[in-house]
Amino acid sequence: MVNRPQDTNPFEFIAIASLRTAQLMRGCVPRVAPGHKLTTTAQLEVVAGRVLRLPPVQAPNGHEGA
């Protein structure tokens, strides 16, 4: 079991880890030592700070978007 950092929102931790798991399933190179299932590897990457959440981009009109 991977313990999330205490300063991380549980929902955000799982959301980021699940998106990273999808990337690993598509063939991305792991950023931590391999040897675990992909979901565990993704969680370890988030805990290690190797995968970060980017803040939403603010559009000029004040709405979120790209």
N, C-alpha and C positions, 0 to 999 in steps of 0.2 A: 504494500500500500504506500502511495506517495502522499506525504503531508504537504498541503499547500502552504505558502507563506501566510502568516497571520495578517499581514497588511493587504492581502488580496481578497477581493470579493469572491465568494464561492462560485457564483454563477459565471462571473468573468473568467475565472480560472478554468472551469470546464469548457466554456465556449471557446477560449483561445486554444486549449489543448485539443479539442475536437477538430478545430480547423487545421491545426498542425498535423493531427493524425491523418486527415485527408491528404495533406501534402505528402506525408511520408508514404502513404499508400500509392500515390502516383509516381513515386520513385525519387523524391528529394533525399538528399544526403542527411543523415542524422547529425545533429550538432553536439551530441553527447556520445559516450561510449555505447556502441550497440550491444545487443545481447538480451534485450527484453522484447516483449510484445510491442507493437507500434503505439498502442495507446499509452502504455507505461513510459515508453521513450519520449513521447510528446509531453507528458506530464513532467518528466524529469527535465526536459529542455525548458519548460516554463519556469519551474522552480529554480533552475540554474541561471535564469535571466538571459538565456540564449534566444528566446522568442519573446517579443514585446508587443504590446497592444499600441497601435498608433491612434492618437486622438482623431476624432472626426474633423474633416476639413470644413471650414466655414466659407460658404459662398459669399460673394459680395453683397447679395441681397439679404443676408442674415440667416439663410436656411442652410442646413447641413447638406452636403453633397460634394461631388467632385467636379 
